[in-house]
Amino acid sequence: MRWLLALWALVGVASCSRPPTPHLATSFWFWHGPASLDASQQKDLQSIGVKTLYVLGATIAQEDGHLAVVLPQRFEPTGAQDVHLVFRLDGTIGAEFERLDLDALAEKIVNAHARVGAQARAQGWSVTGLQLDFDCPVRLLRRYADLVSRVRDGLPSGTALSVTGLSSWYASSNIEDLAKVCDEIVPQCYEASLGTSLDRLQPVSHLALLERTIERAERLGKPYRIGIPAYGHALLYDPSGKLATTFRRMGPRTISRHPSFSLEQSSPMNAQGKPASSAADWIGEDLLVFRAIKPARDGQGLGFRVAFKVPTPRMVALALAKIRSLRPRHCRGIVVFRIAEPGEDLAVPLTSVASVFQGTEPRPDILVTSRHETIPYPGIERPSQSGPLPELLTIRLENRGKGPTAIRPNAVTLDLTFDAPGNVVSGGDWTLESATGASGTASSLARATRLRLRLPGLLPGEAAQAQIRIEGRASRVTIRTRALLPGGFESVDHELNVEDLREEPRKPQ
């Protein structure tokens, strides 16, 4: 599936008669805390020329009738990019926005920017801007412009000021008032519908909305950046299929191992939120639906469903190809939401996003290794015991590539075929799926000659280990691994034969 090359080819064909594409700077939103970048992340950002990060500084909310700064960001001593601190105005602000004192709200924002910015600068970060994130109703855009103007008046000279935006704003002439008082509007062109019921669930990405927003922003003729998604969602639905709330307790890989949940659906999604029939109509998101088969401790939750919209690098590639094909004149850059947290499986890994922007397809590269060693202790404890001593077989899979595998309960499978029974899974990161005897029917571990283990996925740089205690007389094992790629249309397969389980392992030459 060389879909990335095909995307770039389509862009070239569609745009051959248009003027050259203006340079589009790449930026990211950083939405978790503490704000820190390791050496690998720095390298990925530098590889695609990222000079600016939009870091969540804090949330502004109303608590007991007073304005409050909630969860201010904490910065650690890393980072070479310029930082624009983002202050999110939450739903409590939105509910009272018509009646709020704009001077007090602007002062709260400016003071929060000064305090959080001072802590960031003390750790070596360069704070150069402020961004407001507020889903303002269209009818209140003029009042929002008034607030932004007051914020601007309170900022130090030279501080960049931008706002995130909604596509619906561009249908109102009042957006011109907002564009006049800030340096840039950054419309977020994704998640048009959350999915109020399970049968109406929609993907996060929305290419038609992206194209429509760019066209409207171009007609306005003011500088803007365009926001694209690199994240997924987890939603909780009640037994009738109605949306209950968002779900944050577990990610898809964790829930795959949980005994209280059973996988009900797994499919690549098309633009309408239905199962994609082929890679051609796959939007770059995979849908996983888990059903609660046991109640929680309070007796609640049985029959509820958790739906995960799992993002993949293709989601980013499709959005990037669409933007490049449109060749927007007034667009200054692209802002990706968001940099993934370490080990997170509901955001595209940063190294995968960087590969997409570099024009290469991020794929997993699975290295399979094994080793075995004799366990001497049973022989010491029971010197009269006949038969060979147990062996401990350790199998390790490492993803050395730039792309993740698929994320689902059986994203990676490990099939072991022994020449004799007597095996016990004794530890590691895998889940035992089946044990069968020589006849191919299910059997106990003691009588099994074939074992299948599964893993819910490997992100770039991750490794997983399985350990098999060999109690019988097996001397040979065939190890077969299969790693599904995102979407499930392709897999990466490996086979490894170990024929010296009862001999000393050969030393590398």
C-alpha positions as CSV (number, residue, x, y, z in Angstrom):
1,M,0.0,0.0,0.0
2,R,2.1,2.9,-1.3
3,W,-0.7,5.4,-0.7
4,L,1.6,8.3,0.0
5,L,3.3,8.3,-3.4
6,A,-0.2,8.1,-5.0
7,L,-1.4,11.1,-3.0
8,W,1.6,13.2,-4.1
9,A,1.1,12.2,-7.7
10,L,-2.5,13.3,-7.6
11,V,-1.5,16.6,-6.2
12,G,1.0,17.1,-9.0
13,V,-1.6,16.3,-11.7
14,A,-4.3,18.5,-10.2
15,S,-2.0,21.5,-9.9
16,C,0.2,21.5,-12.9
17,S,-1.5,24.5,-14.5
18,R,-1.7,26.6,-11.3
19,P,0.8,29.1,-9.9
20,P,3.5,27.8,-7.6
21,T,2.4,26.8,-4.1
22,P,3.4,29.4,-1.4
23,H,5.6,28.2,1.4
24,L,3.5,26.8,4.2
25,A,5.2,26.7,7.6
26,T,4.5,23.7,9.8
27,S,3.6,24.1,13.4
28,F,2.0,21.9,16.1
29,W,-0.3,22.3,19.0
30,F,1.1,20.9,22.3
31,W,-1.8,20.1,24.5
32,H,-0.5,18.0,27.5
33,G,1.8,18.8,30.4
34,P,4.4,19.3,31.5
35,A,5.7,20.9,28.4
36,S,8.8,19.0,27.4
37,L,10.5,17.7,24.3
38,D,13.0,14.9,24.3
39,A,15.9,14.6,21.8
40,S,13.9,12.4,19.4
41,Q,11.0,14.9,19.3
42,Q,13.4,17.8,18.8
43,K,15.0,15.9,15.9
44,D,11.6,15.2,14.3
45,L,10.5,18.8,14.6
46,Q,13.8,20.1,13.2
47,S,13.6,17.7,10.2
48,I,10.5,19.5,8.9
49,G,11.5,23.0,9.9
50,V,9.1,23.6,12.8
51,K,9.9,26.9,14.4
52,T,6.7,27.6,16.4
53,L,4.7,25.5,18.9
54,Y,1.2,26.5,20.2
55,V,1.4,25.2,23.8
56,L,-1.7,25.0,26.0
57,G,-1.0,27.6,28.7
58,A,-4.1,27.2,30.8
59,T,-7.9,27.1,30.7
60,I,-9.9,30.2,31.7
61,A,-13.1,29.2,33.5
62,Q,-15.7,30.5,35.8
63,E,-15.7,29.0,39.3
64,D,-18.3,30.1,41.8
65,G,-19.0,33.2,39.8
66,H,-15.3,34.2,39.6
67,L,-12.8,34.0,36.7
68,A,-10.2,31.3,37.4
69,V,-7.0,30.1,35.7
70,V,-7.2,26.3,35.6
71,L,-4.3,23.9,35.3
72,P,-1.6,26.4,34.2
73,Q,1.1,24.8,32.1
74,R,4.4,23.8,33.6
75,F,7.5,24.0,31.4
76,E,10.6,21.8,31.7
77,P,14.0,22.9,30.5
78,T,13.8,21.9,26.8
79,G,12.7,23.4,23.6
80,A,14.3,25.5,20.8
81,Q,11.0,26.6,19.1
82,D,9.2,29.9,19.6
83,V,6.1,29.3,21.8
84,H,2.7,30.9,21.5
85,L,0.8,30.2,24.7
86,V,-2.8,29.1,24.1
87,F,-5.5,30.0,26.6
88,R,-8.7,28.0,26.2
89,L,-12.0,29.7,27.2
90,D,-14.1,26.8,28.3
91,G,-17.9,26.2,28.3
92,T,-18.5,28.1,31.5
93,I,-17.2,31.2,29.7
94,G,-19.2,30.5,26.6
95,A,-22.4,30.2,28.6
96,E,-22.0,33.7,30.2
97,F,-20.1,35.4,27.4
98,E,-22.8,38.0,26.6
99,R,-22.8,39.1,30.3
100,L,-19.2,38.9,31.2
101,D,-17.1,42.0,32.0
102,L,-14.7,42.0,29.0
103,D,-12.1,44.2,30.7
104,A,-11.9,41.7,33.6
105,L,-11.7,38.7,31.3
106,A,-9.0,40.4,29.2
107,E,-7.0,41.3,32.3
108,K,-7.3,37.6,33.5
109,I,-5.9,36.4,30.2
110,V,-3.1,38.9,30.0
111,N,-2.0,38.3,33.5
112,A,-2.1,34.5,33.0
113,H,0.0,34.9,29.9
114,A,2.6,36.9,31.8
115,R,2.8,34.4,34.7
116,V,2.9,31.2,32.6
117,G,5.3,32.9,30.1
118,A,7.7,33.9,32.9
119,Q,7.9,30.3,34.1
120,A,8.5,29.1,30.5
121,R,11.2,31.7,29.9
122,A,12.9,30.7,33.1
123,Q,13.2,27.2,31.6
124,G,14.7,28.5,28.4
125,W,11.6,28.6,26.2
126,S,11.1,31.6,23.9
127,V,7.5,32.9,24.4
128,T,6.6,35.2,21.5
129,G,2.8,35.0,21.2
130,L,-0.6,34.4,22.7
131,Q,-3.5,32.4,21.1
132,L,-7.1,32.3,22.3
133,D,-9.1,29.1,21.8
134,F,-12.8,29.8,22.1
135,D,-15.7,28.3,20.2
136,C,-17.5,31.6,20.0
137,P,-21.1,31.5,18.6
138,V,-21.3,33.2,15.2
139,R,-23.7,35.8,16.5
140,L,-21.2,36.9,19.1
141,L,-18.2,37.3,16.9
142,R,-18.3,41.1,17.1
143,R,-18.2,40.9,20.9
144,Y,-15.4,38.4,20.7
145,A,-13.4,40.8,18.5
146,D,-13.9,43.4,21.2
147,L,-12.4,41.0,23.8
148,V,-9.4,40.2,21.5
149,S,-8.8,43.9,21.0
150,R,-8.7,44.4,24.8
151,V,-6.3,41.5,25.2
152,R,-4.1,43.0,22.5
153,D,-4.0,46.4,24.3
154,G,-2.7,44.6,27.4
155,L,0.1,42.6,25.8
156,P,3.7,43.7,25.5
157,S,4.6,45.3,22.1
158,G,5.6,42.8,19.5
159,T,3.6,39.9,21.0
160,A,1.9,37.9,18.2
161,L,-1.8,37.4,18.8
162,S,-4.0,34.8,17.1
163,V,-7.2,32.9,17.6
164,T,-8.4,29.5,16.7
165,G,-11.5,29.5,14.6
166,L,-14.6,27.6,13.4
167,S,-15.5,27.1,9.8
168,S,-18.9,28.5,10.4
169,W,-17.4,31.9,11.3
170,Y,-16.6,32.5,7.7
171,A,-20.3,32.7,6.8
172,S,-20.6,35.9,8.9
173,S,-19.3,39.3,7.8
174,N,-18.4,39.9,11.5
175,I,-15.3,37.7,11.0
176,E,-13.8,40.8,9.4
177,D,-13.9,42.6,12.7
178,L,-12.1,39.7,14.3
179,A,-9.5,39.5,11.6
180,K,-8.6,43.2,12.0
181,V,-7.7,42.8,15.7
182,C,-5.5,39.7,15.6
183,D,-2.5,38.7,13.4
184,E,-4.0,35.4,12.3
185,I,-7.1,33.2,12.5
186,V,-6.4,29.5,12.7
187,P,-9.6,27.6,11.7
188,Q,-9.7,24.0,12.9
189,C,-11.0,22.0,10.0
190,Y,-12.0,18.7,11.7
191,E,-14.5,17.0,13.9
192,A,-17.6,18.6,12.4
193,S,-19.8,16.0,14.2
194,L,-19.1,14.1,17.4
195,G,-21.7,11.4,16.8
196,T,-24.7,11.7,19.0
197,S,-25.5,8.0,18.4
198,L,-23.4,5.1,17.6
199,D,-25.0,4.6,14.2
200,R,-24.3,8.3,13.3
201,L,-20.6,8.3,14.3
202,Q,-18.4,10.3,12.0
203,P,-14.6,10.4,11.6
204,V,-12.5,13.2,13.1
205,S,-11.1,14.2,9.7
206,H,-13.3,16.0,7.3
207,L,-11.7,16.8,3.9
208,A,-14.8,18.5,2.5
209,L,-14.9,20.9,5.5
210,L,-11.2,21.5,5.1
211,E,-11.6,22.5,1.4
212,R,-14.7,24.6,2.1
213,T,-13.0,26.5,5.0
214,I,-9.9,27.3,2.9
215,E,-12.0,28.6,0.0
216,R,-13.9,30.9,2.5
217,A,-10.7,32.0,4.2
218,E,-9.2,32.8,0.8
219,R,-12.1,35.0,-0.1
220,L,-11.7,36.9,3.2
221,G,-8.1,37.7,2.0
222,K,-6.6,37.9,5.5
223,P,-3.6,35.9,6.8
224,Y,-4.4,32.6,8.4
225,R,-3.0,29.2,9.2
226,I,-5.0,26.0,8.8
227,G,-5.5,23.4,11.5
228,I,-5.5,19.7,10.6
229,P,-6.0,16.7,12.9
230,A,-3.5,14.0,14.0
231,Y,-5.6,12.7,16.9
232,G,-8.5,10.4,17.6
233,H,-11.4,10.2,20.0
234,A,-12.9,7.8,22.5
235,L,-16.7,8.1,23.1
236,L,-18.9,6.2,25.5
237,Y,-22.4,5.1,24.4
238,D,-25.2,3.8,26.5
239,P,-26.9,0.4,25.8
240,S,-29.4,2.1,23.4
241,G,-26.5,3.6,21.4
242,K,-26.9,7.2,22.6
243,L,-23.8,9.2,23.3
244,A,-23.2,9.4,27.1
245,T,-19.9,11.2,27.3
246,T,-16.3,11.2,26.2
247,F,-14.2,8.3,27.5
248,R,-10.7,8.9,29.0
249,R,-10.2,6.0,31.4
250,M,-8.3,3.7,28.9
251,G,-6.9,3.8,25.5
252,P,-7.7,1.2,22.8
253,R,-4.6,-1.0,23.6
254,T,-5.4,-1.0,27.3
255,I,-9.1,-1.8,26.9
256,S,-8.1,-4.6,24.4
257,R,-6.6,-6.5,27.4
258,H,-9.4,-5.7,29.9
259,P,-11.5,-8.7,30.8
260,S,-14.6,-6.5,31.2
261,F,-14.7,-5.6,27.5
262,S,-15.2,-7.5,24.3
263,L,-14.4,-6.2,20.8
264,E,-17.6,-5.8,18.8
265,Q,-16.4,-4.0,15.7
266,S,-13.1,-3.3,14.0
267,S,-13.0,-1.6,10.6
268,P,-11.3,1.1,8.6
269,M,-13.6,4.2,8.2
270,N,-14.6,6.0,5.0
271,A,-15.6,9.7,4.9
272,Q,-19.1,8.9,6.0
273,G,-18.1,6.9,9.1
274,K,-18.9,3.6,7.5
275,P,-16.6,0.6,6.9
276,A,-14.2,1.4,4.0
277,S,-14.5,-1.2,1.3
278,S,-10.9,-0.7,0.1
279,A,-7.8,1.3,0.8
280,A,-8.9,3.8,-1.8
281,D,-11.9,5.1,0.2
282,W,-10.2,4.8,3.6
283,I,-10.1,8.2,5.4
284,G,-7.2,7.3,7.5
285,E,-9.0,6.4,10.7
286,D,-9.9,3.0,12.2
287,L,-13.0,2.4,14.2
288,L,-12.9,0.0,17.2
289,V,-16.1,-0.6,19.3
290,F,-15.8,-2.5,22.6
291,R,-18.8,-3.7,24.6
292,A,-18.8,-3.9,28.4
293,I,-19.6,-7.5,29.2
294,K,-19.3,-7.1,32.9
295,P,-20.6,-4.3,35.1
296,A,-18.4,-1.9,37.1
297,R,-18.0,-2.2,40.9
298,D,-21.0,-0.1,41.4
299,G,-23.1,-2.5,39.3
300,Q,-23.4,0.1,36.4
301,G,-22.1,0.0,32.8
302,L,-23.1,-3.4,31.5
303,G,-23.9,-3.2,27.8
304,F,-22.2,0.3,27.4
305,R,-20.0,0.6,24.4
306,V,-16.7,2.5,23.9
307,A,-16.0,3.7,20.4
308,F,-12.4,4.6,19.5
309,K,-11.6,6.6,16.4
310,V,-8.0,5.6,16.0
311,P,-5.9,8.0,13.9
312,T,-3.2,6.9,11.5
313,P,-0.6,8.7,9.4
314,R,-2.9,8.5,6.3
315,M,-5.2,10.9,8.1
316,V,-2.4,13.5,8.1
317,A,-1.3,12.7,4.5
318,L,-4.8,13.2,3.1
319,A,-5.2,16.6,4.7
320,L,-1.8,17.7,3.6
321,A,-2.4,16.6,0.0
322,K,-5.7,18.4,0.0
323,I,-4.1,21.7,1.2
324,R,-1.3,21.5,-1.3
325,S,-3.7,20.8,-4.2
326,L,-5.7,24.0,-3.4
327,R,-2.5,26.2,-3.3
328,P,-4.0,28.8,-0.9
329,R,-2.5,32.3,-1.4
330,H,-3.2,33.8,2.0
331,C,-2.4,30.7,4.1
332,R,0.8,31.1,6.1
333,G,1.1,27.6,7.4
334,I,-0.4,24.4,8.8
335,V,-0.9,23.7,12.5
336,V,-1.2,20.0,13.4
337,F,-3.3,19.0,16.4
338,R,-1.4,17.6,18.2
339,I,1.9,16.3,19.5
340,A,1.2,12.9,20.9
341,E,2.0,12.1,24.5
342,P,4.6,9.4,25.2
343,G,3.1,5.9,24.4
344,E,-0.3,7.4,23.4
345,D,-2.3,5.5,20.9
346,L,-5.0,8.1,20.2
347,A,-2.6,10.5,18.4
348,V,-0.4,9.9,15.5
349,P,3.2,9.5,16.7
350,L,5.3,12.7,16.0
351,T,7.9,10.7,14.0
352,S,5.1,9.4,11.7
353,V,3.8,12.9,11.1
354,A,7.3,14.2,10.4
355,S,7.7,11.4,7.8
356,V,4.5,12.4,6.1
357,F,5.6,16.0,5.8
358,Q,8.9,14.8,4.4
359,G,7.1,12.9,1.7
360,T,7.9,9.4,2.9
361,E,5.4,6.8,3.9
362,P,5.9,5.9,7.6
363,R,5.7,2.1,8.0
364,P,6.6,-0.2,10.8
365,D,9.8,-2.1,10.6
366,I,9.6,-5.2,12.8
367,L,12.8,-6.9,14.1
368,V,12.2,-10.4,15.5
369,T,14.9,-12.0,17.8
370,S,14.9,-14.9,20.1
371,R,17.1,-16.5,22.7
372,H,16.8,-19.4,25.1
373,E,18.5,-20.6,28.2
374,T,18.3,-23.7,30.4
375,I,16.6,-23.3,33.8
376,P,18.9,-25.2,36.2
377,Y,16.9,-24.8,39.4
378,P,14.4,-27.7,39.0
379,G,17.4,-30.1,38.6
380,I,19.1,-28.8,41.7
381,E,15.9,-29.1,43.7
382,R,15.0,-32.5,42.3
383,P,18.2,-34.2,41.3
384,S,16.5,-37.6,40.8
385,Q,14.1,-36.2,38.2
386,S,14.6,-37.7,34.8
387,G,14.2,-35.9,31.5
388,P,15.7,-32.6,30.2
389,L,15.8,-29.5,32.2
390,P,13.3,-26.8,31.4
391,E,14.2,-24.1,28.8
392,L,13.1,-20.5,28.8
393,L,12.5,-19.2,25.3
394,T,12.4,-15.4,25.0
395,I,11.0,-13.8,21.8
396,R,11.3,-10.0,21.3
397,L,9.7,-7.9,18.7
398,E,10.8,-4.3,18.2
399,N,9.3,-1.7,15.9
400,R,12.3,0.2,14.4
401,G,10.2,1.9,11.7
402,K,8.7,5.4,11.6
403,G,5.1,4.1,11.5
404,P,2.9,2.3,13.9
405,T,1.2,-1.0,13.4
406,A,-2.5,-1.2,13.4
407,I,-4.2,-0.7,16.9
408,R,-6.6,-3.5,17.7
409,P,-6.6,-6.7,19.9
410,N,-4.8,-8.8,17.3
411,A,-2.8,-6.2,15.6
412,V,0.4,-8.3,16.1
413,T,0.2,-12.1,16.3
414,L,2.9,-14.5,17.3
415,D,2.4,-18.2,16.2
416,L,4.7,-20.8,17.7
417,T,4.9,-24.4,16.4
418,F,6.9,-26.9,18.5
419,D,8.0,-30.4,17.6
420,A,6.8,-31.7,21.0
421,P,4.2,-30.7,23.6
422,G,4.9,-29.3,27.1
423,N,4.9,-25.5,27.0
424,V,3.9,-22.8,29.4
425,V,3.5,-19.1,28.7
426,S,5.4,-17.7,31.7
427,G,5.4,-13.9,31.2
428,G,5.8,-11.0,28.9
429,D,3.6,-8.4,27.2
430,W,1.4,-10.7,25.1
431,T,-2.0,-12.3,25.6
432,L,-2.5,-16.0,25.0
433,E,-5.2,-16.4,22.3
434,S,-5.1,-20.2,21.7
435,A,-3.3,-23.4,22.5
436,T,-3.7,-26.4,20.2
437,G,-2.4,-29.9,20.0
438,A,-0.9,-31.9,17.1
439,S,-4.4,-32.6,15.8
440,G,-5.3,-28.9,15.6
441,T,-7.9,-29.0,18.3
442,A,-7.8,-26.9,21.5
443,S,-5.7,-28.4,24.3
444,S,-4.1,-27.5,27.6
445,L,-0.7,-25.8,27.6
446,A,1.0,-29.0,28.8
447,R,-0.2,-30.8,25.7
448,A,0.0,-28.0,23.2
449,T,2.4,-28.0,20.2
450,R,1.0,-24.7,18.8
451,L,0.5,-21.4,20.6
452,R,-0.9,-18.2,19.3
453,L,-0.3,-15.0,21.2
454,R,-1.6,-11.5,20.4
455,L,-0.6,-7.9,21.0
456,P,-2.8,-4.8,20.5
457,G,-0.1,-2.9,18.5
458,L,3.4,-1.4,18.5
459,L,4.2,2.3,18.1
460,P,7.5,3.4,16.6
461,G,10.4,2.6,19.0
462,E,8.3,0.2,21.1
463,A,9.3,-3.5,21.8
464,A,7.3,-6.4,23.2
465,Q,8.6,-9.6,24.8
466,A,7.1,-13.1,25.2
467,Q,8.5,-15.8,27.4
468,I,7.7,-19.5,26.9
469,R,8.8,-22.1,29.5
470,I,9.5,-25.4,27.7
471,E,8.8,-28.2,30.1
472,G,8.7,-31.0,27.6
473,R,11.2,-32.4,25.1
474,A,10.7,-29.9,22.3
475,S,14.0,-29.2,20.5
476,R,12.7,-27.1,17.6
477,V,10.2,-24.2,17.2
478,T,9.0,-22.2,14.2
479,I,8.2,-18.6,15.1
480,R,5.8,-16.7,12.8
481,T,4.8,-13.1,13.3
482,R,2.3,-11.0,11.6
483,A,1.9,-7.2,12.1
484,L,-1.1,-5.6,10.6
485,L,-0.6,-2.1,9.1
486,P,-3.1,0.6,9.9
487,G,-6.4,0.0,8.1
488,G,-5.8,-3.7,8.1
489,F,-5.2,-3.9,4.3
490,E,-1.6,-5.1,4.6
491,S,0.6,-6.9,7.0
492,V,4.3,-7.4,7.7
493,D,5.2,-11.1,8.1
494,H,8.3,-12.8,9.5
495,E,9.4,-16.4,10.1
496,L,12.2,-17.5,12.3
497,N,13.3,-21.2,12.9
498,V,15.0,-22.2,16.2
499,E,16.4,-25.7,15.9
500,D,18.8,-25.9,18.9
501,L,16.5,-25.6,21.9
502,R,18.3,-28.5,23.6
503,E,21.7,-27.3,22.6
504,E,23.9,-24.4,23.8
505,P,23.0,-21.3,21.7
506,R,25.5,-20.5,19.1
507,K,27.6,-17.4,19.7
508,P,27.5,-14.8,17.0
509,Q,30.4,-15.0,14.6
